[in-house]
């Protein structure tokens, strides 16, 4: 069977929903991450697992990146 080993394609929204639950993000943070072009599969690299004290928590990191990119100074 040619299609037996091919993985099912998961819609992006399902991936974002899974990432939201896994990393305890609010829907606001998910919207910001999408606007920044982040990939839900790679959020684990950015998340602070409390073993890396120099990293900001993921929601704070997303907010800082969003603010730097989209907020106009005025």
Biopython code that builds the backbone (N, CA, C, O; Angstrom):
import numpy as np
from Bio.PDB.StructureBuilder import StructureBuilder

atoms = [
    (1, "UNK", "N", (0.838, -1.178, 0.000)),
    (1, "UNK", "CA", (0.000, 0.000, 0.000)),
    (1, "UNK", "C", (0.883, 1.241, 0.000)),
    (1, "UNK", "O", (1.627, 1.456, 0.956)),
    (2, "UNK", "N", (0.823, 2.043, -1.020)),
    (2, "UNK", "CA", (1.714, 3.200, -1.113)),
    (2, "UNK", "C", (1.443, 4.266, -0.066)),
    (2, "UNK", "O", (2.373, 4.971, 0.328)),
    (3, "UNK", "N", (0.225, 4.411, 0.396)),
    (3, "UNK", "CA", (-0.096, 5.484, 1.335)),
    (3, "UNK", "C", (-0.082, 5.060, 2.792)),
    (3, "UNK", "O", (-0.469, 5.849, 3.655)),
    (4, "UNK", "N", (0.347, 3.848, 3.096)),
    (4, "UNK", "CA", (0.266, 3.345, 4.461)),
    (4, "UNK", "C", (1.229, 4.062, 5.402)),
    (4, "UNK", "O", (0.901, 4.281, 6.568)),
    (5, "UNK", "N", (2.401, 4.426, 4.919)),
    (5, "UNK", "CA", (3.398, 5.044, 5.792)),
    (5, "UNK", "C", (3.414, 6.564, 5.724)),
    (5, "UNK", "O", (4.181, 7.200, 6.447)),
    (6, "UNK", "N", (2.604, 7.150, 4.889)),
    (6, "UNK", "CA", (2.591, 8.605, 4.799)),
    (6, "UNK", "C", (1.748, 9.171, 5.942)),
    (6, "UNK", "O", (0.616, 8.735, 6.153)),
    (7, "UNK", "N", (2.297, 10.142, 6.679)),
    (7, "UNK", "CA", (1.543, 10.708, 7.800)),
    (7, "UNK", "C", (0.389, 11.570, 7.302)),
    (7, "UNK", "O", (0.441, 12.147, 6.215)),
    (8, "UNK", "N", (-0.642, 11.642, 8.118)),
    (8, "UNK", "CA", (-1.760, 12.521, 7.789)),
    (8, "UNK", "C", (-1.318, 13.967, 7.970)),
    (8, "UNK", "O", (-0.552, 14.284, 8.880)),
    (9, "UNK", "N", (-1.795, 14.817, 7.119)),
    (9, "UNK", "CA", (-1.500, 16.231, 7.261)),
    (9, "UNK", "C", (-2.443, 16.821, 8.302)),
    (9, "UNK", "O", (-3.662, 16.686, 8.201)),
    (10, "UNK", "N", (-1.870, 17.466, 9.287)),
    (10, "UNK", "CA", (-2.661, 18.077, 10.347)),
    (10, "UNK", "C", (-2.862, 19.540, 9.980)),
    (10, "UNK", "O", (-1.895, 20.235, 9.670)),
    (11, "UNK", "N", (-4.092, 20.016, 10.009)),
    (11, "UNK", "CA", (-4.319, 21.437, 9.707)),
    (11, "UNK", "C", (-3.552, 22.328, 10.679)),
    (11, "UNK", "O", (-3.370, 21.986, 11.848)),
    (12, "UNK", "N", (-3.106, 23.477, 10.171)),
    (12, "UNK", "CA", (-2.320, 24.394, 11.002)),
    (12, "UNK", "C", (-3.057, 24.800, 12.270)),
    (12, "UNK", "O", (-2.443, 24.964, 13.324)),
    (13, "UNK", "N", (-4.375, 24.962, 12.168)),
    (13, "UNK", "CA", (-5.126, 25.372, 13.354)),
    (13, "UNK", "C", (-5.037, 24.331, 14.452)),
    (13, "UNK", "O", (-4.954, 24.680, 15.629)),
    (14, "UNK", "N", (-5.053, 23.055, 14.086)),
    (14, "UNK", "CA", (-4.935, 21.999, 15.080)),
    (14, "UNK", "C", (-3.550, 22.031, 15.722)),
    (14, "UNK", "O", (-3.419, 21.796, 16.923)),
    (15, "UNK", "N", (-2.525, 22.319, 14.935)),
    (15, "UNK", "CA", (-1.175, 22.427, 15.485)),
    (15, "UNK", "C", (-1.070, 23.594, 16.459)),
    (15, "UNK", "O", (-0.446, 23.479, 17.514)),
    (16, "UNK", "N", (-1.682, 24.714, 16.100)),
    (16, "UNK", "CA", (-1.657, 25.878, 16.988)),
    (16, "UNK", "C", (-2.428, 25.598, 18.272)),
    (16, "UNK", "O", (-2.011, 26.020, 19.351)),
    (17, "UNK", "N", (-3.542, 24.896, 18.163)),
    (17, "UNK", "CA", (-4.334, 24.566, 19.358)),
    (17, "UNK", "C", (-3.533, 23.654, 20.289)),
    (17, "UNK", "O", (-3.558, 23.826, 21.508)),
    (18, "UNK", "N", (-2.835, 22.699, 19.718)),
    (18, "UNK", "CA", (-2.000, 21.804, 20.519)),
    (18, "UNK", "C", (-0.865, 22.578, 21.189)),
    (18, "UNK", "O", (-0.568, 22.350, 22.362)),
    (19, "UNK", "N", (-0.229, 23.490, 20.451)),
    (19, "UNK", "CA", (0.845, 24.308, 21.013)),
    (19, "UNK", "C", (0.310, 25.224, 22.112)),
    (19, "UNK", "O", (0.982, 25.451, 23.118)),
    (20, "UNK", "N", (-0.899, 25.747, 21.917)),
    (20, "UNK", "CA", (-1.495, 26.620, 22.931)),
    (20, "UNK", "C", (-1.670, 25.886, 24.248)),
    (20, "UNK", "O", (-1.406, 26.437, 25.317)),
    (21, "UNK", "N", (-2.118, 24.637, 24.166)),
    (21, "UNK", "CA", (-2.315, 23.847, 25.384)),
    (21, "UNK", "C", (-0.985, 23.431, 25.998)),
    (21, "UNK", "O", (-0.805, 23.499, 27.214)),
    (22, "UNK", "N", (-0.059, 23.001, 25.155)),
    (22, "UNK", "CA", (1.222, 22.491, 25.645)),
    (22, "UNK", "C", (2.044, 23.560, 26.343)),
    (22, "UNK", "O", (2.655, 23.301, 27.379)),
    (23, "UNK", "N", (2.060, 24.769, 25.777)),
    (23, "UNK", "CA", (2.896, 25.839, 26.320)),
    (23, "UNK", "C", (2.104, 26.858, 27.119)),
    (23, "UNK", "O", (2.632, 27.900, 27.507)),
    (24, "UNK", "N", (0.835, 26.555, 27.366)),
    (24, "UNK", "CA", (-0.047, 27.399, 28.183)),
    (24, "UNK", "C", (-0.092, 28.837, 27.667)),
    (24, "UNK", "O", (0.134, 29.792, 28.410)),
    (25, "UNK", "N", (-0.386, 28.961, 26.384)),
    (25, "UNK", "CA", (-0.495, 30.266, 25.753)),
    (25, "UNK", "C", (-1.954, 30.676, 25.682)),
    (25, "UNK", "O", (-2.842, 29.831, 25.560)),
    (26, "UNK", "N", (-2.195, 31.961, 25.757)),
    (26, "UNK", "CA", (-3.556, 32.454, 25.565)),
    (26, "UNK", "C", (-3.812, 32.571, 24.066)),
    (26, "UNK", "O", (-2.885, 32.485, 23.261)),
    (27, "UNK", "N", (-5.057, 32.764, 23.705)),
    (27, "UNK", "CA", (-5.381, 32.939, 22.286)),
    (27, "UNK", "C", (-4.732, 34.211, 21.738)),
    (27, "UNK", "O", (-4.383, 34.281, 20.560)),
    (28, "UNK", "N", (-4.575, 35.209, 22.598)),
    (28, "UNK", "CA", (-3.907, 36.445, 22.210)),
    (28, "UNK", "C", (-2.451, 36.157, 21.818)),
    (28, "UNK", "O", (-1.960, 36.688, 20.822)),
    (29, "UNK", "N", (-1.772, 35.324, 22.594)),
    (29, "UNK", "CA", (-0.382, 34.987, 22.289)),
    (29, "UNK", "C", (-0.279, 34.185, 20.995)),
    (29, "UNK", "O", (0.678, 34.348, 20.237)),
    (30, "UNK", "N", (-1.252, 33.329, 20.741)),
    (30, "UNK", "CA", (-1.256, 32.555, 19.499)),
    (30, "UNK", "C", (-1.431, 33.497, 18.308)),
    (30, "UNK", "O", (-0.752, 33.344, 17.293)),
    (31, "UNK", "N", (-2.336, 34.470, 18.427)),
    (31, "UNK", "CA", (-2.521, 35.445, 17.344)),
    (31, "UNK", "C", (-1.234, 36.221, 17.084)),
    (31, "UNK", "O", (-0.859, 36.448, 15.934)),
    (32, "UNK", "N", (-0.557, 36.628, 18.167)),
    (32, "UNK", "CA", (0.700, 37.362, 18.019)),
    (32, "UNK", "C", (1.754, 36.498, 17.338)),
    (32, "UNK", "O", (2.456, 36.964, 16.440)),
    (33, "UNK", "N", (1.867, 35.243, 17.762)),
    (33, "UNK", "CA", (2.865, 34.334, 17.190)),
    (33, "UNK", "C", (2.589, 34.090, 15.712)),
    (33, "UNK", "O", (3.521, 34.028, 14.910)),
    (34, "UNK", "N", (1.310, 33.951, 15.342)),
    (34, "UNK", "CA", (0.956, 33.773, 13.935)),
    (34, "UNK", "C", (1.348, 35.013, 13.131)),
    (34, "UNK", "O", (1.875, 34.898, 12.024)),
    (35, "UNK", "N", (1.091, 36.202, 13.691)),
    (35, "UNK", "CA", (1.421, 37.444, 12.994)),
    (35, "UNK", "C", (2.936, 37.585, 12.812)),
    (35, "UNK", "O", (3.394, 38.189, 11.842)),
    (36, "UNK", "N", (3.704, 37.029, 13.740)),
    (36, "UNK", "CA", (5.155, 37.078, 13.646)),
    (36, "UNK", "C", (5.700, 36.024, 12.691)),
    (36, "UNK", "O", (6.883, 36.047, 12.352)),
    (37, "UNK", "N", (4.847, 35.101, 12.253)),
    (37, "UNK", "CA", (5.282, 34.059, 11.336)),
    (37, "UNK", "C", (5.950, 32.890, 12.026)),
    (37, "UNK", "O", (6.698, 32.145, 11.393)),
    (38, "UNK", "N", (5.696, 32.714, 13.314)),
    (38, "UNK", "CA", (6.296, 31.603, 14.049)),
    (38, "UNK", "C", (5.647, 30.288, 13.643)),
    (38, "UNK", "O", (4.501, 30.259, 13.193)),
    (39, "UNK", "N", (6.383, 29.219, 13.806)),
    (39, "UNK", "CA", (5.916, 27.885, 13.480)),
    (39, "UNK", "C", (5.517, 27.187, 14.777)),
    (39, "UNK", "O", (6.319, 27.153, 15.711)),
    (40, "UNK", "N", (4.301, 26.625, 14.874)),
    (40, "UNK", "CA", (3.890, 25.997, 16.127)),
    (40, "UNK", "C", (4.748, 24.796, 16.495)),
    (40, "UNK", "O", (4.846, 24.452, 17.673)),
    (41, "UNK", "N", (5.367, 24.157, 15.522)),
    (41, "UNK", "CA", (6.213, 22.995, 15.810)),
    (41, "UNK", "C", (7.536, 23.392, 16.454)),
    (41, "UNK", "O", (8.147, 22.584, 17.153)),
    (42, "UNK", "N", (7.985, 24.614, 16.231)),
    (42, "UNK", "CA", (9.290, 25.022, 16.738)),
    (42, "UNK", "C", (9.208, 25.860, 18.012)),
    (42, "UNK", "O", (10.223, 26.406, 18.445)),
    (43, "UNK", "N", (8.049, 25.974, 18.612)),
    (43, "UNK", "CA", (7.927, 26.767, 19.841)),
    (43, "UNK", "C", (8.670, 26.127, 21.009)),
    (43, "UNK", "O", (9.069, 26.822, 21.944)),
    (44, "UNK", "N", (8.857, 24.824, 20.963)),
    (44, "UNK", "CA", (9.579, 24.137, 22.031)),
    (44, "UNK", "C", (11.014, 24.613, 22.166)),
    (44, "UNK", "O", (11.571, 24.601, 23.264)),
    (45, "UNK", "N", (11.615, 25.030, 21.067)),
    (45, "UNK", "CA", (12.982, 25.545, 21.108)),
    (45, "UNK", "C", (13.037, 26.884, 21.822)),
    (45, "UNK", "O", (14.047, 27.232, 22.432)),
    (46, "UNK", "N", (11.939, 27.635, 21.740)),
    (46, "UNK", "CA", (11.904, 28.970, 22.326)),
    (46, "UNK", "C", (11.430, 28.958, 23.775)),
    (46, "UNK", "O", (11.684, 29.896, 24.532)),
    (47, "UNK", "N", (10.741, 27.887, 24.150)),
    (47, "UNK", "CA", (10.147, 27.824, 25.484)),
    (47, "UNK", "C", (11.231, 27.648, 26.545)),
    (47, "UNK", "O", (12.231, 26.964, 26.325)),
    (48, "UNK", "N", (11.015, 28.269, 27.680)),
    (48, "UNK", "CA", (11.912, 28.132, 28.819)),
    (48, "UNK", "C", (11.439, 26.946, 29.642)),
    (48, "UNK", "O", (10.314, 26.943, 30.141)),
    (49, "UNK", "N", (12.279, 25.955, 29.785)),
    (49, "UNK", "CA", (11.902, 24.759, 30.535)),
    (49, "UNK", "C", (12.405, 24.823, 31.967)),
    (49, "UNK", "O", (12.595, 23.789, 32.609)),
    (50, "UNK", "N", (12.619, 26.015, 32.463)),
    (50, "UNK", "CA", (13.110, 26.285, 33.813)),
    (50, "UNK", "C", (14.517, 25.741, 34.030)),
    (50, "UNK", "O", (15.027, 25.755, 35.150)),
    (51, "UNK", "N", (15.138, 25.266, 32.964)),
    (51, "UNK", "CA", (16.532, 24.838, 33.048)),
    (51, "UNK", "C", (17.427, 25.929, 32.468)),
    (51, "UNK", "O", (18.651, 25.877, 32.594)),
    (52, "UNK", "N", (16.809, 26.905, 31.839)),
    (52, "UNK", "CA", (17.547, 27.981, 31.196)),
    (52, "UNK", "C", (17.059, 29.307, 31.770)),
    (52, "UNK", "O", (16.189, 29.951, 31.185)),
    (53, "UNK", "N", (17.608, 29.718, 32.903)),
    (53, "UNK", "CA", (17.070, 30.893, 33.595)),
    (53, "UNK", "C", (17.233, 32.201, 32.832)),
    (53, "UNK", "O", (16.566, 33.182, 33.160)),
    (54, "UNK", "N", (18.095, 32.245, 31.829)),
    (54, "UNK", "CA", (18.274, 33.489, 31.082)),
    (54, "UNK", "C", (17.164, 33.726, 30.068)),
    (54, "UNK", "O", (17.008, 34.839, 29.566)),
    (55, "UNK", "N", (16.394, 32.689, 29.764)),
    (55, "UNK", "CA", (15.314, 32.832, 28.789)),
    (55, "UNK", "C", (14.061, 33.378, 29.461)),
    (55, "UNK", "O", (13.747, 33.032, 30.600)),
    (56, "UNK", "N", (13.361, 34.227, 28.744)),
    (56, "UNK", "CA", (12.073, 34.719, 29.224)),
    (56, "UNK", "C", (11.025, 33.630, 28.984)),
    (56, "UNK", "O", (11.177, 32.819, 28.070)),
    (57, "UNK", "N", (9.972, 33.605, 29.788)),
    (57, "UNK", "CA", (8.882, 32.663, 29.501)),
    (57, "UNK", "C", (8.323, 32.918, 28.103)),
    (57, "UNK", "O", (8.347, 34.050, 27.620)),
    (58, "UNK", "N", (7.824, 31.876, 27.460)),
    (58, "UNK", "CA", (7.385, 31.972, 26.069)),
    (58, "UNK", "C", (6.353, 33.068, 25.829)),
    (58, "UNK", "O", (6.493, 33.808, 24.855)),
    (59, "UNK", "N", (5.316, 33.214, 26.671)),
    (59, "UNK", "CA", (4.358, 34.307, 26.419)),
    (59, "UNK", "C", (5.017, 35.690, 26.466)),
    (59, "UNK", "O", (4.671, 36.568, 25.675)),
    (60, "UNK", "N", (5.947, 35.883, 27.373)),
    (60, "UNK", "CA", (6.641, 37.166, 27.486)),
    (60, "UNK", "C", (7.514, 37.385, 26.251)),
    (60, "UNK", "O", (7.572, 38.494, 25.719)),
    (61, "UNK", "N", (8.187, 36.341, 25.798)),
    (61, "UNK", "CA", (9.035, 36.430, 24.608)),
    (61, "UNK", "C", (8.207, 36.812, 23.382)),
    (61, "UNK", "O", (8.620, 37.660, 22.592)),
    (62, "UNK", "N", (7.045, 36.189, 23.224)),
    (62, "UNK", "CA", (6.180, 36.488, 22.084)),
    (62, "UNK", "C", (5.716, 37.941, 22.145)),
    (62, "UNK", "O", (5.719, 38.637, 21.129)),
    (63, "UNK", "N", (5.317, 38.402, 23.333)),
    (63, "UNK", "CA", (4.866, 39.787, 23.484)),
    (63, "UNK", "C", (5.972, 40.779, 23.142)),
    (63, "UNK", "O", (5.721, 41.785, 22.480)),
    (64, "UNK", "N", (7.212, 40.495, 23.597)),
    (64, "UNK", "CA", (8.327, 41.393, 23.317)),
    (64, "UNK", "C", (8.620, 41.454, 21.822)),
    (64, "UNK", "O", (8.832, 42.535, 21.274)),
    (65, "UNK", "N", (8.634, 40.306, 21.166)),
    (65, "UNK", "CA", (8.891, 40.283, 19.721)),
    (65, "UNK", "C", (7.797, 41.030, 18.969)),
    (65, "UNK", "O", (8.083, 41.774, 18.031)),
    (66, "UNK", "N", (6.559, 40.839, 19.372)),
    (66, "UNK", "CA", (5.428, 41.493, 18.714)),
    (66, "UNK", "C", (5.522, 43.010, 18.890)),
    (66, "UNK", "O", (5.325, 43.777, 17.948)),
    (67, "UNK", "N", (5.827, 43.416, 20.119)),
    (67, "UNK", "CA", (5.938, 44.853, 20.399)),
    (67, "UNK", "C", (7.055, 45.474, 19.584)),
    (67, "UNK", "O", (6.877, 46.553, 19.020)),
    (68, "UNK", "N", (8.206, 44.814, 19.509)),
    (68, "UNK", "CA", (9.327, 45.353, 18.749)),
    (68, "UNK", "C", (9.009, 45.486, 17.268)),
    (68, "UNK", "O", (9.433, 46.444, 16.621)),
    (69, "UNK", "N", (8.263, 44.529, 16.730)),
    (69, "UNK", "CA", (8.002, 44.540, 15.292)),
    (69, "UNK", "C", (6.848, 45.451, 14.894)),
    (69, "UNK", "O", (6.929, 46.142, 13.879)),
    (70, "UNK", "N", (5.768, 45.460, 15.686)),
    (70, "UNK", "CA", (4.554, 46.103, 15.215)),
    (70, "UNK", "C", (4.190, 47.424, 15.873)),
    (70, "UNK", "O", (3.436, 48.201, 15.288)),
    (71, "UNK", "N", (4.692, 47.703, 17.056)),
    (71, "UNK", "CA", (4.312, 48.963, 17.691)),
    (71, "UNK", "C", (5.142, 50.102, 17.123)),
    (71, "UNK", "O", (6.365, 50.017, 17.014)),
    (72, "UNK", "N", (4.459, 51.141, 16.774)),
    (72, "UNK", "CA", (5.109, 52.333, 16.237)),
    (72, "UNK", "C", (5.425, 53.293, 17.379)),
    (72, "UNK", "O", (4.612, 53.489, 18.283)),
    (73, "UNK", "N", (6.592, 53.878, 17.328)),
    (73, "UNK", "CA", (6.918, 54.898, 18.314)),
    (73, "UNK", "C", (6.500, 56.249, 17.759)),
    (73, "UNK", "O", (6.708, 56.567, 16.588)),
    (74, "UNK", "N", (5.904, 57.025, 18.647)),
    (74, "UNK", "CA", (5.420, 58.124, 18.137)),
    (74, "UNK", "C", (5.239, 59.450, 18.124)),
    (74, "UNK", "O", (4.573, 59.974, 17.232)),
]
sb = StructureBuilder()
sb.init_structure("model")
sb.init_model(0)
sb.init_chain("A")
sb.init_seg("    ")
for serial, (resi, resn, name, xyz) in enumerate(atoms, 1):
    if name == "N":
        sb.init_residue(resn, " ", resi, " ")
    sb.init_atom(name, np.array(xyz, "f"), 0.0, 1.0, " ", f" {name:<3s}", serial, name[0])
structure = sb.get_structure()
